[in-house]
Amino acid sequence: MDTVIATAECVRITSYGERTPIRIEVRRPRPDRKWGWVCTFVLHGIDDEVRRADGEDSWKALCVCHGVVQAYFASMLNQGDRFVRVDDESADFPVEAYFGV
């Protein structure tokens, strides 16, 4: 398994009030014969699948990874979901600071 280099945790509250803990787990970019570089990541609590973001260099793969995670959060926000901190559900998780959405 690739080394985890970054994580973030929050709680998703759907428009129906359902609460789900979310853990974003980003792994170290690594060389890939076909695509140049790959950065794998998991969105625990959303679908728990290991996903990949490809790029011509490690920086691009990491940026693509961030963009894909950002798109997931934007989609959930558009559905009326909100995000709060794991340690204090009365405080919003700073989605805009992380993703600009």
Backbone as a printed PyTorch tensor [residue, N CA C, xyz], in Angstrom:
tensor([[[  0.8330,  -1.1740,   0.0000],
         [  0.0000,   0.0000,   0.0000],
         [  0.8840,   1.2470,   0.0000]],

        [[  0.4350,   2.2790,  -0.6790],
         [  1.1730,   3.5350,  -0.7330],
         [  1.0950,   4.2630,   0.6080]],

        [[  2.0880,   5.0840,   0.8730],
         [  2.1500,   5.8490,   2.1050],
         [  1.1320,   6.9820,   2.0920]],

        [[  0.3720,   7.1030,   3.1680],
         [ -0.5800,   8.2110,   3.3080],
         [  0.2110,   9.4670,   3.6490]],

        [[ -0.0050,  10.5360,   2.8780],
         [  0.7230,  11.7830,   3.1130],
         [ -0.1670,  12.8990,   3.6520]],

        [[ -1.4900,  12.7390,   3.5270],
         [ -2.3850,  13.7830,   4.0140],
         [ -3.7520,  13.1890,   4.3280]],

        [[ -4.3580,  13.7020,   5.3940],
         [ -5.7120,  13.2950,   5.7630],
         [ -6.4970,  14.5110,   6.2310]],

        [[ -7.7870,  14.4060,   6.1480],
         [ -8.6980,  15.4020,   6.7260],
         [ -9.9650,  14.6580,   7.1110]],

        [[-10.5700,  15.0770,   8.2050],
         [-11.7840,  14.4280,   8.6740],
         [-12.8670,  15.4540,   8.9520]],

        [[-14.0920,  15.0530,   8.6660],
         [-15.2460,  15.8880,   8.9450],
         [-16.4630,  14.9810,   9.0730]],

        [[-17.6010,  15.5730,   9.3650],
         [-18.8600,  14.8350,   9.4130],
         [-19.7860,  15.4690,   8.3750]],

        [[-20.3210,  14.6410,   7.5220],
         [-21.2830,  15.0890,   6.5090],
         [-22.6810,  14.9940,   7.1050]],

        [[-23.4450,  16.0780,   6.9980],
         [-24.8380,  16.0720,   7.4340],
         [-25.6830,  16.3210,   6.1940]],

        [[-26.4400,  15.3060,   5.7930],
         [-27.2570,  15.4320,   4.5850],
         [-28.4440,  16.3510,   4.8580]],

        [[-29.1130,  16.7260,   3.7910],
         [-30.2920,  17.5800,   3.9300],
         [-31.4040,  16.8650,   4.7060]],

        [[-31.3000,  15.5470,   4.8550],
         [-32.2670,  14.7570,   5.6290],
         [-31.8310,  14.5820,   7.0820]],

        [[-30.6540,  15.1200,   7.4290],
         [-30.1660,  15.0300,   8.7980],
         [-29.2910,  13.8280,   9.0880]],

        [[-29.0340,  12.9970,   8.0760],
         [-28.1740,  11.8220,   8.2810],
         [-26.7270,  12.2680,   8.4550]],

        [[-26.0530,  11.7130,   9.4620],
         [-24.6560,  12.0580,   9.7550],
         [-23.7400,  10.9140,   9.3480]],

        [[-22.6700,  11.2730,   8.6110],
         [-21.6920,  10.2720,   8.1850],
         [-20.2890,  10.8360,   8.3770]],

        [[-19.4380,  10.1510,   9.1430],
         [-18.0440,  10.5870,   9.2450],
         [-17.3390,  10.3960,   7.9030]],

        [[-16.5350,  11.3700,   7.5270],
         [-15.7740,  11.3080,   6.2730],
         [-14.2980,  11.4740,   6.5970]],

        [[-13.4920,  10.6500,   5.9800],
         [-12.0350,  10.7730,   6.1210],
         [-11.4380,  10.7830,   4.7140]],

        [[-10.7870,  11.8790,   4.3740],
         [-10.0770,  11.9980,   3.1080],
         [ -8.6620,  11.4960,   3.3540]],

        [[ -8.2250,  10.5750,   2.5300],
         [ -6.8900,   9.9830,   2.6910],
         [ -6.1650,  10.0560,   1.3480]],

        [[ -5.1050,  10.8430,   1.2920],
         [ -4.3280,  11.0150,   0.0650],
         [ -2.9880,  10.3100,   0.2300]],

        [[ -2.6290,   9.5480,  -0.7620],
         [ -1.3760,   8.7850,  -0.7050],
         [ -0.3080,   9.4390,  -1.5760]],

        [[  0.9150,   9.1180,  -1.2680],
         [  2.0530,   9.7140,  -1.9610],
         [  2.0030,   9.4210,  -3.4670]],

        [[  2.1790,  10.4500,  -4.2980],
         [  2.2600,  10.1940,  -5.7420],
         [  3.4370,   9.2660,  -6.0500]],

        [[  3.2390,   8.4430,  -7.0530],
         [  4.3010,   7.5010,  -7.4400],
         [  4.3470,   7.3920,  -8.9550]],

        [[  5.5020,   7.0140,  -9.4950],
         [  5.6160,   6.8510, -10.9500],
         [  4.6840,   5.7440, -11.4550]],

        [[  4.1920,   5.9500, -12.6580],
         [  3.3080,   4.9840, -13.2960],
         [  3.7380,   4.8600, -14.7600]],

        [[  3.9590,   3.6480, -15.2140],
         [  4.4680,   3.4450, -16.5800],
         [  3.5450,   4.0030, -17.6600]],

        [[  2.2640,   3.8640, -17.4420],
         [  1.3100,   4.2730, -18.4800],
         [  1.0170,   5.7710, -18.4660]],

        [[  0.8380,   6.3590, -17.2740],
         [  0.3660,   7.7330, -17.1760],
         [  1.4030,   8.7230, -16.6850]],

        [[  2.5880,   8.3070, -16.3930],
         [  3.6020,   9.2230, -15.8550],
         [  3.6480,   9.1270, -14.3450]],

        [[  2.6110,   9.6550, -13.6890],
         [  2.5060,   9.5970, -12.2300],
         [  1.0630,   9.3240, -11.8340]],

        [[  0.8940,   8.7200, -10.6550],
         [ -0.4390,   8.4670, -10.1220],
         [ -0.4570,   8.8410,  -8.6450]],

        [[ -1.5620,   9.4240,  -8.2190],
         [ -1.7880,   9.7500,  -6.8140],
         [ -3.1080,   9.0770,  -6.4410]],

        [[ -3.0620,   8.1120,  -5.5330],
         [ -4.2830,   7.4300,  -5.1260],
         [ -4.8550,   8.0840,  -3.8780]],

        [[ -6.1760,   7.9500,  -3.7300],
         [ -6.8520,   8.5470,  -2.5890],
         [ -8.1180,   7.7610,  -2.2880]],

        [[ -8.5960,   7.9120,  -1.0570],
         [ -9.8160,   7.2420,  -0.6180],
         [-10.6890,   8.2660,   0.0930]],

        [[-11.9750,   8.2080,  -0.1790],
         [-12.9480,   9.0320,   0.5240],
         [-13.7630,   8.1020,   1.4280]],

        [[-13.1970,   7.8070,   2.5970],
         [-13.8720,   6.9220,   3.5400],
         [-15.1780,   7.5720,   3.9940]],

        [[-16.2280,   6.7920,   4.0110],
         [-17.5290,   7.3090,   4.4040],
         [-18.3680,   7.7260,   3.2150]],

        [[-17.7390,   7.8530,   2.0480],
         [-18.4850,   8.1510,   0.8230],
         [-18.6420,   6.8770,   0.0180]],

        [[-17.5240,   6.2810,  -0.3640],
         [-17.6280,   4.9950,  -1.0620],
         [-16.4700,   4.0480,  -0.7350]],

        [[-15.4700,   4.5360,  -0.0330],
         [-14.3350,   3.7210,   0.4270],
         [-13.5280,   3.0740,  -0.6940]],

        [[-13.6940,   3.5150,  -1.9200],
         [-12.9150,   2.9720,  -3.0380],
         [-11.5710,   3.6750,  -3.1500]],

        [[-10.5490,   2.9140,  -3.5200],
         [ -9.2580,   3.5320,  -3.8230],
         [ -9.3730,   4.0870,  -5.2390]],

        [[ -9.2320,   5.3790,  -5.3450],
         [ -9.3250,   6.0550,  -6.6480],
         [ -7.9360,   6.5430,  -7.0410]],

        [[ -7.7880,   6.8750,  -8.3020],
         [ -6.4910,   7.3400,  -8.7750],
         [ -6.6490,   8.6270,  -9.5690]],

        [[ -5.6420,   9.4700,  -9.4310],
         [ -5.5430,  10.6970, -10.2010],
         [ -4.2010,  10.6440, -10.9180]],

        [[ -4.2250,  10.8080, -12.2200],
         [ -3.0140,  10.6890, -13.0330],
         [ -2.5020,  12.0570, -13.4690]],

        [[ -1.1960,  12.1370, -13.6660],
         [ -0.5940,  13.3620, -14.1500],
         [  0.7570,  13.0830, -14.7780]],

        [[  1.2410,  14.0450, -15.5360],
         [  2.5340,  13.8480, -16.2000],
         [  3.7040,  13.9590, -15.2330]],

        [[  3.4680,  14.5650, -14.0550],
         [  4.4750,  14.5790, -12.9950],
         [  3.7610,  14.4740, -11.6520]],

        [[  4.5090,  14.3630, -10.5810],
         [  3.9020,  14.1350,  -9.2740],
         [  3.0210,  15.3110,  -8.8400]],

        [[  3.4550,  16.5210,  -9.1440],
         [  2.6740,  17.7020,  -8.7760],
         [  1.3290,  17.6960,  -9.4820]],

        [[  1.3140,  17.4080, -10.7650],
         [  0.0670,  17.3700, -11.5280],
         [ -0.8670,  16.2860, -10.9850]],

        [[ -0.3340,  15.1060, -10.6670],
         [ -1.1660,  14.0280, -10.1200],
         [ -1.7930,  14.4570,  -8.7940]],

        [[ -1.0220,  15.1320,  -7.9550],
         [ -1.5340,  15.6080,  -6.6780],
         [ -2.6010,  16.6860,  -6.8840]],

        [[ -2.3850,  17.5790,  -7.8190],
         [ -3.3690,  18.6320,  -8.1180],
         [ -4.6620,  18.0410,  -8.6750]],

        [[ -4.5500,  17.0470,  -9.5400],
         [ -5.7370,  16.3870, -10.0780],
         [ -6.5000,  15.7050,  -8.9510]],

        [[ -5.7910,  15.0710,  -8.0540],
         [ -6.4080,  14.4310,  -6.8910],
         [ -7.2200,  15.4580,  -6.1000]],

        [[ -6.6220,  16.5780,  -5.7980],
         [ -7.3110,  17.6390,  -5.0600],
         [ -8.5610,  18.0890,  -5.8140]],

        [[ -8.4450,  18.2290,  -7.1300],
         [ -9.5880,  18.6600,  -7.9390],
         [-10.7410,  17.6700,  -7.9100]],

        [[-10.4170,  16.3900,  -7.9110],
         [-11.4660,  15.3660,  -7.8670],
         [-12.1660,  15.3830,  -6.5040]],

        [[-11.4060,  15.4760,  -5.4340],
         [-12.0070,  15.5390,  -4.0960],
         [-12.8620,  16.8010,  -3.9810]],

        [[-12.3660,  17.9020,  -4.5110],
         [-13.1230,  19.1570,  -4.5150],
         [-14.4600,  18.9730,  -5.2310]],

        [[-14.4640,  18.2790,  -6.3520],
         [-15.6970,  18.0470,  -7.1140],
         [-16.6980,  17.2170,  -6.3010]],

        [[-16.2140,  16.2240,  -5.5660],
         [-17.1020,  15.4340,  -4.7070],
         [-17.7700,  16.3350,  -3.6750]],

        [[-16.9710,  17.1770,  -3.0180],
         [-17.5320,  18.0540,  -1.9920],
         [-18.4880,  19.0760,  -2.6010]],

        [[-18.1620,  19.6280,  -3.7450],
         [-19.0520,  20.5890,  -4.4110],
         [-20.3890,  19.9320,  -4.7410]],

        [[-20.3470,  18.7050,  -5.2160],
         [-21.5700,  17.9800,  -5.5410],
         [-22.4420,  17.7740,  -4.3000]],

        [[-21.8140,  17.3820,  -3.2070],
         [-22.5700,  17.1590,  -1.9760],
         [-23.1560,  18.4700,  -1.4470]],

        [[-22.3810,  19.5690,  -1.5420],
         [-22.8990,  20.8720,  -1.1250],
         [-24.0930,  21.2790,  -1.9890]],

        [[-24.0120,  21.0090,  -3.2820],
         [-25.1090,  21.3420,  -4.1930],
         [-26.3750,  20.5500,  -3.8870]],

        [[-26.2290,  19.4040,  -3.2330],
         [-27.3780,  18.5880,  -2.8300],
         [-27.9700,  19.0710,  -1.5090]],

        [[-27.3500,  20.0920,  -0.9200],
         [-27.8540,  20.6290,   0.3400],
         [-27.1700,  20.0740,   1.5750]],

        [[-26.1200,  19.2780,   1.3850],
         [-25.3830,  18.7350,   2.5210],
         [-24.5120,  19.8200,   3.1390]],

        [[-24.1340,  19.6100,   4.3830],
         [-23.1690,  20.4990,   5.0270],
         [-22.1590,  19.6390,   5.7620]],

        [[-21.0710,  20.2630,   6.1830],
         [-19.9780,  19.5430,   6.8200],
         [-19.5970,  20.2470,   8.1100]],

        [[-19.3730,  19.4330,   9.1470],
         [-18.9910,  19.9730,  10.4470],
         [-17.7220,  19.2850,  10.9180]],

        [[-17.1230,  19.8680,  11.9170],
         [-15.8910,  19.3010,  12.4770],
         [-16.1970,  18.0230,  13.2590]],

        [[-15.2550,  17.0980,  13.2260],
         [-15.4180,  15.8320,  13.9470],
         [-15.4570,  16.0680,  15.4480]],

        [[-14.5890,  16.9510,  15.9390],
         [-14.4650,  17.1690,  17.3830],
         [-15.4690,  18.1610,  17.9520]],

        [[-16.2280,  18.8350,  17.0770],
         [-17.2070,  19.8310,  17.5380],
         [-18.2480,  20.0320,  16.4410]],

        [[-19.3270,  19.2710,  16.5100],
         [-20.3360,  19.3250,  15.4470],
         [-21.1030,  20.6400,  15.4130]],

        [[-20.8550,  21.5270,  16.3950],
         [-21.4840,  22.8450,  16.3290],
         [-20.6700,  23.7940,  15.4490]],

        [[-19.4780,  23.3620,  15.0470],
         [-18.5970,  24.1960,  14.2150],
         [-18.5280,  23.6290,  12.7980]],

        [[-18.7100,  24.5040,  11.8350],
         [-18.6160,  24.0800,  10.4400],
         [-17.1960,  23.6570,  10.0890]],

        [[-17.0800,  22.6370,   9.2500],
         [-15.8030,  22.2620,   8.6600],
         [-15.5170,  23.2990,   7.5740]],

        [[-14.3120,  23.8610,   7.5220],
         [-14.0220,  24.9610,   6.5830],
         [-13.8360,  24.4820,   5.1290]],

        [[-14.9290,  24.0570,   4.5180],
         [-14.8810,  23.5290,   3.1530],
         [-14.2570,  24.5330,   2.1900]],

        [[-14.6310,  25.8010,   2.3260],
         [-14.1010,  26.8130,   1.4030],
         [-12.5860,  26.9530,   1.5450]],

        [[-12.0680,  26.8670,   2.7490],
         [-10.6250,  26.9800,   2.9560],
         [ -9.8870,  25.7980,   2.3240]],

        [[-10.5100,  24.6230,   2.3600],
         [ -9.8930,  23.4370,   1.7790],
         [-10.0480,  23.3860,   0.2690]],

        [[-11.2260,  23.7630,  -0.2220],
         [-11.5470,  23.5310,  -1.6390],
         [-12.0020,  24.7530,  -2.4160]],

        [[-12.2260,  25.8720,  -1.7660],
         [-12.6640,  27.0590,  -2.4860],
         [-14.0860,  26.9630,  -3.0140]],

        [[-14.8990,  26.0840,  -2.4110],
         [-16.3020,  25.9440,  -2.8590],
         [-17.2460,  26.4390,  -1.8040]]])
